[in-house]
């Protein structure tokens, strides 16, 4: 007979695997923009979903596993890219922002997650972390001025990211309500 601890481990491993798979798939839903090396992807939906539905340990592990499988050469990053060079290249700050977003949101979300709280967390915590890390890295990497960097790294993405935050929040609240996950 499987005890409760083993059952929870199986559930955790399954949830981590599912989120890693969703993150890999979301990397392929990407649209290049002619004026920036950053692609519009559906990754931020999954990043926010991970942060809102998983506990801190499992959320961070999901992101680390995603980075590791991409670093060893599997083409799981946006546009089918892979390798350590991708992690530390022009969009490396976004990778850092993904990890920090999952860490911070999963730590502060609390037990009673509702739609309004989810929206606030994803828009005003998660996206700000991702934008600051991504833009700072991009600006340093490419030697861009503050205004150039703002035009390339943040402004084009705000409308789509707001929609993705709403979508992730909508899904996360339903998942948490149905399965009671993310708050343990």
TORPA-4810 file (N, C-alpha, C, O; in nm, 3 decimals):
<nodes>
NODE_1_0.084_-0.118_0.000_0.000_0.000_0.000_0.089_0.125_0.000_0.188_0.132_0.074_X
NODE_2_0.054_0.221_-0.082_0.129_0.345_-0.091_0.087_0.436_0.024_-0.031_0.459_0.047_X
NODE_3_0.189_0.486_0.096_0.153_0.577_0.204_0.134_0.720_0.151_0.161_0.747_0.034_X
NODE_4_0.087_0.807_0.235_0.052_0.943_0.195_0.174_1.019_0.143_0.163_1.093_0.045_X
NODE_5_0.289_1.003_0.208_0.410_1.074_0.166_0.449_1.034_0.025_0.479_1.119_-0.058_X
NODE_6_0.448_0.903_-0.003_0.482_0.857_-0.137_0.381_0.905_-0.241_0.418_0.941_-0.352_X
NODE_7_0.256_0.906_-0.205_0.151_0.953_-0.294_0.171_1.100_-0.327_0.154_1.142_-0.442_X
NODE_8_0.207_1.180_-0.226_0.233_1.322_-0.249_0.355_1.344_-0.337_0.356_1.435_-0.420_X
NODE_9_0.459_1.261_-0.319_0.578_1.273_-0.404_0.544_1.244_-0.549_0.589_1.315_-0.639_X
NODE_10_0.464_1.142_-0.571_0.421_1.109_-0.708_0.341_1.224_-0.766_0.361_1.261_-0.882_X
NODE_11_0.251_1.280_-0.687_0.172_1.394_-0.734_0.262_1.513_-0.767_0.243_1.579_-0.869_X
NODE_12_0.360_1.541_-0.680_0.451_1.653_-0.703_0.534_1.633_-0.829_0.547_1.724_-0.910_X
NODE_13_0.590_1.514_-0.846_0.671_1.485_-0.964_0.587_1.496_-1.091_0.633_1.549_-1.192_X
NODE_14_0.466_1.447_-1.085_0.375_1.457_-1.199_0.343_1.602_-1.231_0.346_1.642_-1.348_X
NODE_15_0.314_1.682_-1.130_0.283_1.823_-1.150_0.403_1.898_-1.208_0.387_1.980_-1.298_X
NODE_16_0.522_1.870_-1.156_0.643_1.934_-1.208_0.662_1.897_-1.355_0.688_1.983_-1.438_X
NODE_17_0.649_1.768_-1.385_0.663_1.723_-1.524_0.563_1.788_-1.617_0.596_1.827_-1.729_X
NODE_18_0.439_1.800_-1.571_0.335_1.863_-1.651_0.368_2.010_-1.677_0.354_2.057_-1.790_X
NODE_19_0.410_2.081_-1.575_0.442_2.223_-1.592_0.564_2.242_-1.682_0.568_2.336_-1.762_X
NODE_20_0.664_2.155_-1.669_0.780_2.163_-1.758_0.736_2.139_-1.902_0.779_2.210_-1.993_X
NODE_21_0.652_2.039_-1.923_0.602_2.011_-2.058_0.525_2.131_-2.114_0.543_2.168_-2.230_X
NODE_22_0.438_2.190_-2.032_0.363_2.308_-2.077_0.455_2.425_-2.109_0.432_2.498_-2.205_X
NODE_23_0.559_2.441_-2.029_0.655_2.549_-2.053_0.731_2.525_-2.184_0.754_2.619_-2.260_X
NODE_24_0.769_2.401_-2.209_0.837_2.366_-2.335_0.745_2.394_-2.455_0.788_2.454_-2.553_X
NODE_25_0.622_2.352_-2.445_0.525_2.374_-2.554_0.502_2.524_-2.574_0.496_2.572_-2.687_X
NODE_26_0.490_2.597_-2.464_0.464_2.741_-2.474_0.579_2.816_-2.541_0.558_2.923_-2.599_X
NODE_27_0.699_2.762_-2.535_0.814_2.823_-2.600_0.801_2.820_-2.752_0.857_2.905_-2.821_X
NODE_28_0.727_2.723_-2.802_0.709_2.710_-2.946_0.594_2.794_-2.999_0.579_2.810_-3.120_X
NODE_29_0.514_2.846_-2.911_0.408_2.938_-2.953_0.470_3.077_-2.946_0.451_3.150_-2.849_X
NODE_30_0.545_3.111_-3.050_0.628_3.232_-3.048_0.613_3.309_-3.179_0.596_3.251_-3.287_X
NODE_31_0.618_3.440_-3.166_0.607_3.528_-3.281_0.723_3.628_-3.276_0.734_3.705_-3.181_X
NODE_32_0.810_3.627_-3.378_0.922_3.722_-3.379_0.874_3.864_-3.410_0.776_3.885_-3.482_X
NODE_33_0.943_3.958_-3.354_0.918_4.098_-3.384_1.040_4.152_-3.458_1.152_4.118_-3.422_X
NODE_34_1.020_4.235_-3.560_1.134_4.280_-3.642_1.230_4.375_-3.570_1.343_4.391_-3.615_X
NODE_35_1.188_4.437_-3.462_1.269_4.541_-3.399_1.331_4.498_-3.266_1.388_4.581_-3.196_X
NODE_36_1.321_4.369_-3.232_1.379_4.321_-3.106_1.416_4.174_-3.120_1.349_4.100_-3.191_X
NODE_37_1.523_4.131_-3.052_1.558_3.989_-3.055_1.467_3.904_-2.967_1.479_3.781_-2.966_X
NODE_38_1.378_3.967_-2.894_1.288_3.896_-2.804_1.162_3.859_-2.880_1.103_3.942_-2.949_X
NODE_39_1.122_3.735_-2.867_0.999_3.690_-2.932_0.882_3.702_-2.835_0.899_3.694_-2.714_X
NODE_40_0.765_3.723_-2.891_0.644_3.714_-2.810_0.612_3.566_-2.799_0.594_3.498_-2.900_X
NODE_41_0.605_3.516_-2.676_0.573_3.375_-2.654_0.458_3.363_-2.555_0.416_3.462_-2.494_X
NODE_42_0.409_3.242_-2.541_0.306_3.219_-2.439_0.369_3.171_-2.309_0.299_3.123_-2.219_X
NODE_43_0.501_3.183_-2.298_0.571_3.139_-2.177_0.523_3.209_-2.052_0.512_3.146_-1.946_X
NODE_44_0.493_3.337_-2.061_0.453_3.409_-1.939_0.320_3.358_-1.884_0.295_3.368_-1.764_X
NODE_45_0.234_3.303_-1.970_0.111_3.241_-1.919_0.149_3.126_-1.828_0.097_3.114_-1.717_X
NODE_46_0.240_3.041_-1.874_0.278_2.922_-1.798_0.360_2.960_-1.675_0.343_2.900_-1.569_X
NODE_47_0.448_3.058_-1.687_0.526_3.104_-1.571_0.430_3.150_-1.461_0.446_3.111_-1.345_X
NODE_48_0.332_3.231_-1.497_0.235_3.277_-1.397_0.148_3.163_-1.346_0.113_3.161_-1.228_X
NODE_49_0.114_3.070_-1.431_0.036_2.954_-1.389_0.114_2.870_-1.288_0.059_2.824_-1.188_X
NODE_50_0.242_2.851_-1.314_0.328_2.778_-1.220_0.331_2.850_-1.086_0.313_2.789_-0.981_X
NODE_51_0.354_2.982_-1.090_0.363_3.061_-0.967_0.234_3.058_-0.887_0.236_3.056_-0.764_X
NODE_52_0.121_3.058_-0.956_-0.008_3.066_-0.889_-0.064_2.931_-0.845_-0.148_2.926_-0.755_X
NODE_53_-0.019_2.822_-0.906_-0.078_2.691_-0.874_0.014_2.596_-0.799_-0.032_2.495_-0.747_X
NODE_54_0.142_2.626_-0.793_0.235_2.533_-0.729_0.293_2.595_-0.602_0.298_2.717_-0.587_X
NODE_55_0.337_2.508_-0.511_0.408_2.560_-0.395_0.547_2.606_-0.440_0.588_2.575_-0.552_X
NODE_56_0.616_2.677_-0.357_0.744_2.738_-0.395_0.845_2.635_-0.443_0.906_2.653_-0.548_X
NODE_57_0.863_2.529_-0.367_0.963_2.427_-0.403_0.935_2.367_-0.540_1.024_2.360_-0.624_X
NODE_58_0.813_2.323_-0.562_0.779_2.259_-0.689_0.780_2.358_-0.806_0.818_2.321_-0.918_X
NODE_59_0.741_2.481_-0.781_0.745_2.582_-0.885_0.887_2.611_-0.929_0.917_2.615_-1.049_X
NODE_60_0.975_2.633_-0.833_1.115_2.661_-0.864_1.179_2.540_-0.932_1.255_2.555_-1.028_X
NODE_61_1.150_2.420_-0.884_1.202_2.298_-0.948_1.156_2.287_-1.093_1.233_2.246_-1.179_X
NODE_62_1.033_2.324_-1.120_0.982_2.321_-1.258_1.066_2.410_-1.349_1.102_2.370_-1.460_X
NODE_63_1.097_2.529_-1.302_1.176_2.623_-1.382_1.318_2.572_-1.400_1.373_2.578_-1.510_X
NODE_64_1.379_2.521_-1.293_1.516_2.470_-1.301_1.524_2.352_-1.397_1.617_2.344_-1.477_X
NODE_65_1.429_2.259_-1.391_1.428_2.145_-1.484_1.417_2.195_-1.628_1.487_2.146_-1.716_X
NODE_66_1.331_2.292_-1.652_1.317_2.351_-1.786_1.451_2.407_-1.833_1.491_2.383_-1.947_X
NODE_67_1.520_2.482_-1.748_1.650_2.538_-1.784_1.753_2.429_-1.811_1.830_2.438_-1.906_X
NODE_68_1.753_2.326_-1.727_1.851_2.218_-1.744_1.831_2.142_-1.875_1.928_2.114_-1.945_X
NODE_69_1.707_2.110_-1.909_1.687_2.035_-2.033_1.718_2.122_-2.155_1.761_2.070_-2.258_X
NODE_70_1.697_2.252_-2.144_1.738_2.342_-2.252_1.888_2.359_-2.258_1.946_2.365_-2.366_X
NODE_71_1.952_2.367_-2.142_2.097_2.386_-2.136_2.173_2.267_-2.193_2.280_2.285_-2.252_X
NODE_72_2.120_2.146_-2.177_2.191_2.028_-2.229_2.167_2.007_-2.378_2.224_1.915_-2.436_X
NODE_73_2.085_2.090_-2.439_2.072_2.085_-2.584_1.936_2.053_-2.641_1.919_2.057_-2.762_X
NODE_74_1.839_2.022_-2.557_1.705_1.999_-2.611_1.645_2.134_-2.652_1.652_2.230_-2.575_X
NODE_75_1.587_2.143_-2.770_1.539_2.273_-2.821_1.406_2.316_-2.759_1.302_2.315_-2.824_X
NODE_76_1.412_2.354_-2.632_1.289_2.388_-2.559_1.271_2.538_-2.534_1.167_2.579_-2.483_X
NODE_77_1.369_2.618_-2.570_1.356_2.761_-2.551_1.286_2.823_-2.672_1.271_2.757_-2.775_X
NODE_78_1.244_2.947_-2.661_1.166_3.010_-2.767_1.238_3.000_-2.902_1.359_3.016_-2.911_X
NODE_79_1.159_2.972_-3.003_1.214_2.958_-3.137_1.292_2.829_-3.157_1.365_2.816_-3.255_X
NODE_80_1.279_2.733_-3.066_1.351_2.607_-3.079_1.498_2.616_-3.043_1.578_2.530_-3.082_X
NODE_81_1.535_2.719_-2.971_1.675_2.736_-2.932_1.707_2.649_-2.811_1.618_2.599_-2.743_X
NODE_82_1.837_2.633_-2.787_1.882_2.556_-2.671_2.024_2.598_-2.636_2.084_2.680_-2.705_X
NODE_83_2.076_2.539_-2.530_2.214_2.562_-2.490_2.230_2.670_-2.385_2.143_2.755_-2.365_X
NODE_84_2.344_2.664_-2.320_2.376_2.762_-2.216_2.385_2.902_-2.276_2.349_3.000_-2.210_X
NODE_85_2.432_2.911_-2.400_2.442_3.041_-2.466_2.309_3.114_-2.474_2.304_3.236_-2.467_X
NODE_86_2.202_3.039_-2.489_2.068_3.100_-2.491_2.033_3.156_-2.354_1.976_3.264_-2.342_X
NODE_87_2.069_3.080_-2.250_2.038_3.123_-2.113_2.112_3.250_-2.073_2.063_3.329_-1.993_X
NODE_88_2.232_3.269_-2.129_2.311_3.387_-2.092_2.319_3.490_-2.204_2.391_3.589_-2.192_X
NODE_89_2.246_3.467_-2.314_2.245_3.559_-2.427_2.158_3.681_-2.401_2.128_3.712_-2.286_X
NODE_90_2.118_3.751_-2.508_2.042_3.875_-2.493_1.914_3.861_-2.411_1.875_3.954_-2.341_X
NODE_91_1.850_3.746_-2.418_1.725_3.729_-2.342_1.747_3.658_-2.209_1.651_3.613_-2.147_X
NODE_92_1.870_3.646_-2.165_1.902_3.579_-2.039_1.835_3.639_-1.918_1.802_3.567_-1.823_X
NODE_93_1.814_3.768_-1.918_1.747_3.833_-1.806_1.602_3.789_-1.791_1.548_3.787_-1.680_X
NODE_94_1.541_3.756_-1.902_1.404_3.706_-1.895_1.400_3.569_-1.826_1.308_3.540_-1.750_X
NODE_95_1.501_3.486_-1.854_1.509_3.357_-1.785_1.523_3.377_-1.635_1.458_3.309_-1.556_X
NODE_96_1.609_3.471_-1.596_1.624_3.503_-1.454_1.491_3.555_-1.398_1.451_3.517_-1.288_X
NODE_97_1.425_3.641_-1.473_1.296_3.695_-1.430_1.190_3.588_-1.413_1.107_3.597_-1.322_X
NODE_98_1.191_3.486_-1.499_1.095_3.376_-1.485_1.113_3.306_-1.351_1.017_3.282_-1.279_X
NODE_99_1.238_3.275_-1.319_1.267_3.205_-1.194_1.228_3.290_-1.073_1.163_3.242_-0.980_X
NODE_100_1.267_3.417_-1.075_1.234_3.506_-0.963_1.084_3.529_-0.950_1.032_3.540_-0.839_X
NODE_101_1.014_3.537_-1.062_0.869_3.554_-1.059_0.802_3.436_-0.990_0.716_3.455_-0.904_X
NODE_102_0.841_3.316_-1.028_0.783_3.196_-0.965_0.815_3.195_-0.817_0.729_3.166_-0.734_X
NODE_103_0.939_3.226_-0.782_0.980_3.227_-0.642_0.899_3.329_-0.562_0.841_3.295_-0.458_X
NODE_104_0.895_3.452_-0.608_0.831_3.559_-0.532_0.679_3.540_-0.523_0.622_3.546_-0.415_X
NODE_105_0.614_3.516_-0.636_0.467_3.502_-0.633_0.427_3.381_-0.549_0.333_3.389_-0.471_X
NODE_106_0.497_3.270_-0.565_0.458_3.151_-0.488_0.479_3.171_-0.339_0.410_3.110_-0.257_X
NODE_107_0.573_3.256_-0.302_0.595_3.285_-0.160_0.489_3.378_-0.101_0.452_3.364_0.015_X
NODE_108_0.440_3.473_-0.180_0.351_3.575_-0.124_0.203_3.556_-0.155_0.120_3.631_-0.105_X
NODE_109_0.168_3.458_-0.237_0.029_3.446_-0.282_-0.071_3.411_-0.172_-0.188_3.447_-0.181_X
NODE_110_-0.026_3.341_-0.069_-0.116_3.305_0.040_-0.207_3.189_0.005_-0.197_3.130_-0.103_X
NODE_111_-0.296_3.158_0.096_-0.383_3.042_0.080_-0.514_3.072_0.008_-0.569_2.984_-0.058_X
NODE_112_-0.563_3.191_0.018_-0.693_3.224_-0.042_-0.674_3.306_-0.169_-0.687_3.428_-0.169_X
NODE_113_-0.642_3.236_-0.276_-0.614_3.303_-0.403_-0.744_3.322_-0.480_-0.813_3.226_-0.513_X
NODE_114_-0.775_3.448_-0.509_-0.892_3.476_-0.592_-0.846_3.546_-0.720_-0.728_3.575_-0.736_X
NODE_115_-0.940_3.571_-0.809_-0.906_3.628_-0.939_-0.839_3.765_-0.926_-0.738_3.791_-0.991_X
NODE_116_-0.895_3.851_-0.843_-0.840_3.986_-0.826_-0.697_3.981_-0.773_-0.608_4.050_-0.823_X
NODE_117_-0.674_3.899_-0.672_-0.540_3.886_-0.615_-0.443_3.828_-0.719_-0.328_3.870_-0.727_X
NODE_118_-0.490_3.731_-0.798_-0.407_3.672_-0.902_-0.365_3.775_-1.006_-0.249_3.779_-1.047_X
NODE_119_-0.460_3.857_-1.047_-0.431_3.963_-1.146_-0.327_4.059_-1.090_-0.230_4.094_-1.158_X
NODE_120_-0.346_4.103_-0.967_-0.252_4.196_-0.905_-0.113_4.135_-0.897_-0.014_4.200_-0.930_X
NODE_121_-0.105_4.011_-0.852_0.025_3.944_-0.840_0.094_3.928_-0.975_0.213_3.957_-0.988_X
NODE_122_0.021_3.883_-1.075_0.085_3.858_-1.205_0.123_3.988_-1.276_0.230_3.996_-1.335_X
NODE_123_0.036_4.089_-1.270_0.064_4.214_-1.340_0.165_4.302_-1.268_0.256_4.357_-1.330_X
NODE_124_0.148_4.315_-1.137_0.228_4.414_-1.065_0.345_4.356_-0.988_0.427_4.431_-0.934_X
NODE_125_0.355_4.226_-0.982_0.472_4.163_-0.922_0.546_4.086_-1.031_0.662_4.115_-1.062_X
NODE_126_0.479_3.987_-1.088_0.543_3.900_-1.185_0.597_3.971_-1.308_0.714_3.956_-1.342_X
NODE_127_0.512_4.048_-1.374_0.557_4.113_-1.497_0.663_4.219_-1.469_0.753_4.239_-1.551_X
NODE_128_0.653_4.286_-1.357_0.756_4.386_-1.324_0.890_4.317_-1.302_0.993_4.366_-1.348_X
NODE_129_0.890_4.204_-1.233_1.015_4.130_-1.213_1.072_4.087_-1.348_1.190_4.105_-1.374_X
NODE_130_0.988_4.031_-1.432_1.034_3.984_-1.564_1.085_4.101_-1.647_1.191_4.091_-1.709_X
NODE_131_1.012_4.213_-1.650_1.055_4.329_-1.728_1.187_4.388_-1.676_1.276_4.418_-1.755_X
NODE_132_1.198_4.403_-1.546_1.320_4.463_-1.490_1.441_4.375_-1.519_1.544_4.424_-1.567_X
NODE_133_1.430_4.246_-1.491_1.542_4.154_-1.517_1.574_4.147_-1.666_1.690_4.156_-1.705_X
NODE_134_1.470_4.132_-1.747_1.491_4.119_-1.891_1.548_4.244_-1.954_1.642_4.237_-2.033_X
NODE_135_1.492_4.358_-1.919_1.537_4.484_-1.978_1.677_4.522_-1.930_1.759_4.569_-2.009_X
NODE_136_1.704_4.501_-1.803_1.838_4.533_-1.751_1.944_4.449_-1.821_2.048_4.500_-1.862_X
NODE_137_1.917_4.320_-1.834_2.011_4.229_-1.900_2.027_4.267_-2.048_2.139_4.275_-2.099_X
NODE_138_1.915_4.290_-2.114_1.917_4.325_-2.256_1.993_4.455_-2.279_2.075_4.464_-2.371_X
NODE_139_1.967_4.554_-2.195_2.035_4.682_-2.209_2.185_4.669_-2.190_2.263_4.726_-2.266_X
NODE_140_2.225_4.595_-2.089_2.368_4.574_-2.063_2.431_4.494_-2.177_2.537_4.530_-2.227_X
NODE_141_2.366_4.387_-2.217_2.419_4.297_-2.319_2.437_4.369_-2.453_2.537_4.349_-2.521_X
NODE_142_2.341_4.453_-2.489_2.344_4.520_-2.619_2.391_4.664_-2.614_2.397_4.731_-2.717_X
NODE_143_2.424_4.714_-2.495_2.471_4.851_-2.482_2.366_4.955_-2.522_2.399_5.056_-2.585_X
NODE_144_2.242_4.930_-2.487_2.132_5.020_-2.524_2.114_5.130_-2.421_2.138_5.111_-2.302_X
NODE_145_2.071_5.246_-2.468_2.034_5.353_-2.375_1.904_5.313_-2.307_1.838_5.218_-2.349_X
NODE_146_1.868_5.384_-2.202_1.746_5.352_-2.129_1.624_5.357_-2.221_1.541_5.266_-2.219_X
NODE_147_1.612_5.462_-2.301_1.494_5.478_-2.389_1.493_5.372_-2.500_1.387_5.317_-2.530_X
NODE_148_1.609_5.345_-2.559_1.614_5.239_-2.661_1.572_5.105_-2.600_1.496_5.029_-2.660_X
NODE_149_1.623_5.079_-2.483_1.593_4.954_-2.414_1.445_4.944_-2.381_1.385_4.837_-2.397_X
NODE_150_1.387_5.052_-2.336_1.244_5.054_-2.304_1.161_5.021_-2.429_1.064_4.946_-2.421_X
NODE_151_1.200_5.079_-2.543_1.128_5.056_-2.669_1.141_4.913_-2.719_1.050_4.861_-2.784_X
NODE_152_1.253_4.848_-2.690_1.279_4.714_-2.742_1.240_4.605_-2.644_1.193_4.498_-2.685_X
NODE_153_1.257_4.629_-2.515_1.245_4.523_-2.415_1.115_4.522_-2.336_1.081_4.420_-2.275_X
NODE_154_1.042_4.634_-2.335_0.924_4.639_-2.248_0.798_4.683_-2.322_0.700_4.608_-2.327_X
NODE_155_0.799_4.801_-2.378_0.677_4.861_-2.433_0.602_4.772_-2.533_0.479_4.764_-2.525_X
NODE_156_0.670_4.705_-2.626_0.595_4.625_-2.723_0.520_4.506_-2.661_0.428_4.452_-2.721_X
NODE_157_0.560_4.468_-2.542_0.507_4.346_-2.482_0.395_4.370_-2.380_0.325_4.276_-2.343_X
NODE_158_0.378_4.493_-2.337_0.281_4.521_-2.230_0.137_4.478_-2.265_0.076_4.407_-2.186_X
NODE_159_0.082_4.517_-2.380_-0.058_4.477_-2.407_-0.079_4.325_-2.406_-0.172_4.276_-2.342_X
NODE_160_0.006_4.254_-2.474_-0.006_4.107_-2.477_0.015_4.044_-2.342_-0.053_3.948_-2.306_X
NODE_161_0.110_4.098_-2.266_0.137_4.042_-2.134_0.021_4.064_-2.038_-0.005_3.980_-1.952_X
NODE_162_-0.047_4.176_-2.050_-0.164_4.199_-1.965_-0.273_4.096_-1.995_-0.336_4.044_-1.903_X
NODE_163_-0.293_4.066_-2.122_-0.390_3.963_-2.160_-0.347_3.827_-2.107_-0.429_3.750_-2.057_X
NODE_164_-0.218_3.797_-2.118_-0.166_3.668_-2.069_-0.180_3.657_-1.917_-0.204_3.548_-1.865_X
NODE_165_-0.164_3.768_-1.846_-0.183_3.767_-1.700_-0.327_3.735_-1.663_-0.354_3.658_-1.571_X
NODE_166_-0.420_3.794_-1.736_-0.563_3.767_-1.711_-0.593_3.621_-1.738_-0.661_3.555_-1.659_X
NODE_167_-0.543_3.569_-1.849_-0.567_3.429_-1.885_-0.507_3.334_-1.781_-0.574_3.240_-1.737_X
NODE_168_-0.383_3.358_-1.742_-0.318_3.273_-1.641_-0.394_3.279_-1.508_-0.411_3.177_-1.442_X
NODE_169_-0.437_3.397_-1.470_-0.512_3.412_-1.344_-0.644_3.338_-1.349_-0.682_3.270_-1.253_X
NODE_170_-0.713_3.350_-1.459_-0.842_3.282_-1.477_-0.823_3.130_-1.463_-0.898_3.064_-1.391_X
NODE_171_-0.724_3.076_-1.532_-0.698_2.932_-1.528_-0.653_2.889_-1.388_-0.700_2.788_-1.335_X
NODE_172_-0.561_2.965_-1.329_-0.505_2.929_-1.198_-0.611_2.924_-1.089_-0.612_2.833_-1.007_X
NODE_173_-0.701_3.021_-1.088_-0.806_3.023_-0.985_-0.893_2.899_-0.999_-0.932_2.839_-0.898_X
NODE_174_-0.924_2.860_-1.120_-1.005_2.741_-1.140_-0.931_2.613_-1.101_-0.988_2.525_-1.038_X
NODE_175_-0.804_2.604_-1.137_-0.724_2.487_-1.099_-0.715_2.476_-0.947_-0.735_2.369_-0.891_X
NODE_176_-0.686_2.588_-0.883_-0.674_2.586_-0.736_-0.806_2.549_-0.670_-0.807_2.480_-0.568_X
NODE_177_-0.916_2.596_-0.726_-1.047_2.566_-0.669_-1.082_2.417_-0.688_-1.131_2.353_-0.595_X
NODE_178_-1.056_2.365_-0.805_-1.091_2.225_-0.835_-1.001_2.127_-0.762_-1.048_2.031_-0.701_X
NODE_179_-0.870_2.152_-0.769_-0.774_2.055_-0.716_-0.718_2.092_-0.580_-0.653_2.009_-0.515_X
NODE_180_-0.741_2.214_-0.535_-0.687_2.254_-0.405_-0.536_2.252_-0.401_-0.476_2.217_-0.300_X
NODE_181_-0.474_2.290_-0.513_-0.328_2.286_-0.522_-0.269_2.424_-0.503_-0.339_2.525_-0.507_X
NODE_182_-0.137_2.426_-0.484_-0.063_2.550_-0.480_-0.056_2.620_-0.347_0.022_2.713_-0.330_X
NODE_183_-0.134_2.577_-0.253_-0.139_2.648_-0.126_-0.085_2.566_-0.009_-0.096_2.607_0.106_X
NODE_184_-0.028_2.451_-0.039_0.020_2.368_0.071_0.157_2.411_0.116_0.213_2.352_0.208_X
</nodes>
